[in-house]
Amino acid sequence: MNALEIKNFKAKVGLEIHQQLNVGRKLFCECPITESDEVEYKILRYLRPTQSELGEVDPAVMFEFRKKKANIYIYNSKSACLVECDEEPPHPINMDAVKAAITVALALNSKIVEELHVMRKIVIDGSNTTGFQRTVLVALDGVLKADGIDVPVQTISVEEDAARLIEEREDAKVFSLDRLGIPLIEISLAPMETDPKTVEKVALALGRLLRLTGFAARGLGTIRQDINISIEGFPPCEVKGVQKLDLIPKVIEYEIMRQYHLYNVAKLLKERGLDPVSSVGEYTDITDLFENTGSKVIRKALDGGKKVYGIKVKGFKGLFKMEPCPNVRLGLELADMARAYGLGGIIHSDELPGYGISLDDVQNVKGRLSAEESDAFVLILAGDRDLDALSALRQRLLQFFDGPVPETRGPTSDGRTRYSRPRPGAARMYPETDIPLIRVTKELIEECRKFVPKPWTEVLKEYMQKYGLNEKLANQILDSPYLSLFEKVCSTTKLSPTLAAVVLTEHIVNISREGFDTSLLDDERLMELFRLLDSGQISKESVVEILKCMCSEKADVSECVKKLGLKPLSDEELNKIVHEIVASNRGLLNSMGERSFGPLMGMVMEKVRGKADGGKVSKILKEEIVRMLQEIREAK
C-alpha cells in the first residue's frame, strides 16, 4: 500500500509514545530501576471494578473483570517494596521524572500546566496491584517537527509503568513487580493524514528527541508506541504496544485494510436489505448433534466439559471467508475475539465440511438452526462459565452491520493486529487522594530549560566530527541503546571509534536477525570484549563469532575465546603460516605475480580467521609475496 492509496482511503493516524525514564528510582517510592527474576515473596490478589465519579463503570474494565482470573505477583526487596504491593501509601513523586517531562515539553514548545494533579486510571487486567495506574498531566499543545512536517502535540504526561507479565495461565496471570512504578513519559500526538512510512519517521523523530535529553532509558522494551487508526466517518481503533519502529507502517496498512473491509461488508449487507435484529440469531445449544462426532476438535472440547453452541446469521454465506487482503476476513475477526475471551476458537460454515465435521453434520446444524441456502452459521465451543464470551461473539456479529467499531487491539510480530478488549472511555479516571498537588514554579521551568537538547542534526554533526564517523554510523550509534558504552569505549581504549560503532550497531543487529538473543549482551560483558580487543588478545575478525557464543552459550568473553579456540597467533606463528601457504603456491605466483595477493589472502584468512588481525595478515603476506617473487627472478 502506498502513500497515494492511504490518502484515497482518508485515514487518520495518531501516535502515543510511552518512554521509560532513566531517573534513578521509581515514580512513587525509592526502589531502584532494575530487572530482577529473584523471588522472595508472592502475593495472590483478585481485582474488582469500581465506579468513576460519574457512577459509571468502564467497558474495558468490565471486560477484564469477567475473565475472573487471579493475579499472582512475585517480587524481591531489591526491586520492589510495600508501595508496589499496595500495602503502603505512595511516597512523594519523583521530581526528576517531572523535570524530564517539563524538559521535553519545553523542547516541543508545549504549554506547561500551573499545577500537577495525580490521577488514578482504573486498570484491572492485573498489571497494577492497586487496580489503577497513577498518571500526571504535565503539558498541553506544542509541535513536533519531523520529516518536513509539523505534527501538533496534544498532551504530555508522566505515569507509572505496569508490572511485567511473566506467565498467563487459564485461571491466573503471573506478574513481576520489578517494572511496576518505573516512570514513563507519555506523549500524545494529534491525528495525522499521511502515509505509514511518514508516521514511522515521526515516531523516530520523537524517540530521538527523548534520547537526546539524556533522561530516556535505552534498550528493548523501554519505549512503546500506541497507534490510533481510523478511516473517514468512523471512530479510531487503538493498537497498543508496538515496540519496533519498522512494524509501524505494517500495522497501519493492515489496520486500514481491515477497517475498510468491515466498512465494505456493512455496505454490502445494507445493499442486500439485511438488518442486524432479524439477521443474527440467538446462540443455541446443539451439543446433541455431535454426540458421535468424528471431529477431533469437537470431541476434545466435549470431553473437556464444553458444549457446542450455534448461531445462525442470515444472508452471510461466503462473507466469513471473503479475504480482500491477506489475513483480512470476518472469520478471523471472530476467532481473535474468541481467543481474547479465552475460548479455543470458532468454526464457521464457510470452512465446512472440515475439521472432521462432515456434510451430514452441516446439514443437521442447518436444520436445527433453520438456516437457508444463503445463510451462514457459527459454531462456538464453550463451557458454562463462557456465557459472557458467547454474548460478546454474538454482539460482534451484530457489529458487522455497523462497519469498524472502536476497540483496543494488539500487534503481532508480522504487523497484523488482533482484538484485545473494548476501547476504554473517560469513565475510568478519578483523582489520587494520597498525593498533594505540585505547583510548577518559574524557577522549576528555568532549571529544566538548561536540559533542552540541541536539534538532532547538530548533535549528529558533532558526533561525526568528534569520532570520525560517517553519517550512517553516527545515526546508528546515537539511536543505539549502547550509546553510553560506545562513549566509554572511545574514552578508555585506543580502539577505532568506527570499529566500536560497527560492533555495537551492525554486528549486534545482524546476529539478532539470525535469531541470537542479543538481550544477553549487557554493557559489562561487551566492555570486556572491547578490553580484549584493545589489548590484542583477540582480533576484530573474531568478534562476530564471540558475540554469537556469548548469546547462545550465555558465557563470558574469555570462556568463548577458549571454547572457539581463538587465542591470537604470535608473530612467529603467523609468519610461518603465511610462508607455508605462499611457498606451496609457487605456480600461482609464477602465473599471476603480485595479482596473486587476492587468492593467497583468501587461503591465509581461511586458516587464521579470528586468530589474527586482517590488516596485519595483509602486510605480512605482501612482504612475503615480494620476497618470494624476488627469489623466483633470481633463480631464473
C-alpha positions, 0 to 999 in steps of 0.5 A, a space after each residue: 500500500 502506498 502513500 497515494 492509496 492511504 490518502 484515497 482511503 482518508 485515514 487518520 493516524 495518531 501516535 502515543 509514545 510511552 518512554 521509560 525514564 532513566 531517573 534513578 528510582 521509581 515514580 512513587 517510592 525509592 526502589 531502584 530501576 532494575 530487572 530482577 527474576 529473584 523471588 522472595 515473596 508472592 502475593 495472590 490478589 483478585 481485582 474488582 471494578 469500581 465506579 468513576 465519579 460519574 457512577 459509571 463503570 468502564 467497558 474495558 474494565 468490565 471486560 477484564 473483570 469477567 475473565 475472573 482470573 487471579 493475579 499472582 505477583 512475585 517480587 524481591 526487596 531489591 526491586 520492589 517494596 510495600 508501595 508496589 504491593 499496595 500495602 503502603 501509601 505512595 511516597 512523594 513523586 519523583 521530581 526528576 521524572 517531572 523535570 524530564 517531562 517539563 524538559 521535553 515539553 519545553 523542547 516541543 514548545 508545549 504549554 506547561 500546566 500551573 499545577 500537577 494533579 495525580 490521577 488514578 486510571 482504573 486498570 484491572 487486567 492485573 498489571 497494577 496491584 492497586 487496580 489503577 495506574 497513577 498518571 500526571 498531566 504535565 503539558 498541553 499543545 506544542 509541535 513536533 517537527 519531523 520529516 518536513 512536517 509539523 505534527 501538533 502535540 496534544 498532551 504530555 504526561 508522566 505515569 507509572 509503568 505496569 508490572 511485567 507479565 511473566 506467565 498467563 495461565 487459564 485461571 491466573 496471570 503471573 506478574 513481576 513487580 520489578 517494572 511496576 512504578 518505573 516512570 514513563 513519559 507519555 506523549 500524545 500526538 494529534 491525528 495525522 493524514 499521511 502515509 505509514 512510512 511518514 508516521 514511522 519517521 515521526 515516531 523516530 523523530 520523537 524517540 530521538 528527541 527523548 534520547 537526546 535529553 539524556 533522561 530516556 532509558 535505552 534498550 528493548 522494551 523501554 519505549 512503546 508506541 500506541 497507534 490510533 487508526 481510523 478511516 473517514 466517518 468512523 471512530 479510531 481503533 487503538 493498537 497498543 504496544 508496538 515496540 519496533 519502529 519498522 512494524 509501524 507502517 505494517 500495522 497501519 496498512 493492515 489496520 486500514 485494510 481491515 477497517 475498510 473491509 468491515 466498512 465494505 461488508 456493512 455496505 454490502 449487507 445494507 445493499 442486500 436489505 439485511 438488518 442486524 435484529 432479524 439477521 443474527 440469531 440467538 446462540 443455541 445449544 446443539 451439543 446433541 448433534 455431535 454426540 458421535 462426532 468424528 471431529 477431533 476438535 469437537 470431541 476434545 472440547 466435549 470431553 473437556 466439559 464444553 458444549 457446542 453452541 450455534 448461531 445462525 446469521 442470515 444472508 452471510 454465506 461466503 462473507 466469513 471467508 471473503 479475504 480482500 487482503 491477506 489475513 483480512 476476513 470476518 472469520 478471523 475477526 471472530 476467532 481473535 475475539 474468541 481467543 481474547 475471551 479465552 475460548 479455543 476458537 470458532 468454526 464457521 460454515 464457510 470452512 465446512 465440511 472440515 475439521 472432521 465435521 462432515 456434510 451430514 453434520 452441516 446439514 443437521 446444524 442447518 436444520 436445527 438452526 433453520 438456516 437457508 441456502 444463503 445463510 451462514 452459521 457459527 459454531 462456538 465451543 464453550 463451557 458454562 462459565 463462557 456465557 459472557 464470551 458467547 454474548 460478546 461473539 454474538 454482539 460482534 456479529 451484530 457489529 458487522 452491520 455497523 462497519 469498524 467499531 472502536 476497540 483496543 487491539 494488539 500487534 503481532 510480530 508480522 504487523 497484523 493486529 488482533 482484538 484485545 478488549 473494548 476501547 476504554 472511555 473517560 469513565 475510568 479516571 478519578 483523582 489520587 487522594 494520597 498525593 498533594 498537588 505540585 505547583 510548577 514554579 518559574 524557577 522549576 521551568 528555568 532549571 529544566 530549560 538548561 536540559 533542552 537538547 540541541 536539534 538532532 542534526 547538530 548533535 549528529 554533526 558533532 558526533 561525526 566530527 568528534 569520532 570520525 564517523 560517517 553519517 550512517 554510523 553516527 545515526 546508528 550509534 546515537 539511536 543505539 541503546 549502547 550509546 553510553 558504552 560506545 562513549 566509554 569505549 572511545 574514552 578508555 581504549 585506543 580502539 577505532 571509534 568506527 570499529 566500536 560503532 560497527 560492533 555495537 550497531 551492525 554486528 549486534 543487529 545482524 546476529 539478532 536477525 539470525 535469531 541470537 538473543 542479543 538481550 544477553 549482551 549487557 554493557 559489562 560483558 561487551 566492555 570486556 570484549 572491547 578490553 580484549 580487543 584493545 589489548 590484542 588478545 583477540 582480533 576484530 575478525 573474531 568478534 562476530 563469532 564471540 558475540 554469537 557464543 556469548 548469546 547462545 552459550 550465555 558465557 563470558 568473553 574469555 570462556 568463548 575465546 577458549 571454547 572457539 579456540 581463538 587465542 591470537 597467533 604470535 608473530 612467529 606463528 603467523 609468519 610461518 603460516 603465511 610462508 607455508 601457504 605462499 611457498 606451496 603456491 609457487 605456480 600461482 605466483 609464477 602465473 599471476 605475480 603480485 595479482 596473486 595477493 587476492 587468492 593467497 589472502 583468501 587461503 591465509 584468512 581461511 586458516 587464521 580467521 579470528 586468530 589474527 588481525 586482517 590488516 596485519 595478515 595483509 602486510 605480512 603476506 605482501 612482504 612475503 609475496 615480494 620476497 618470494 617473487 624476488 627469489 623466483 627472478 633470481 633463480 631464473 
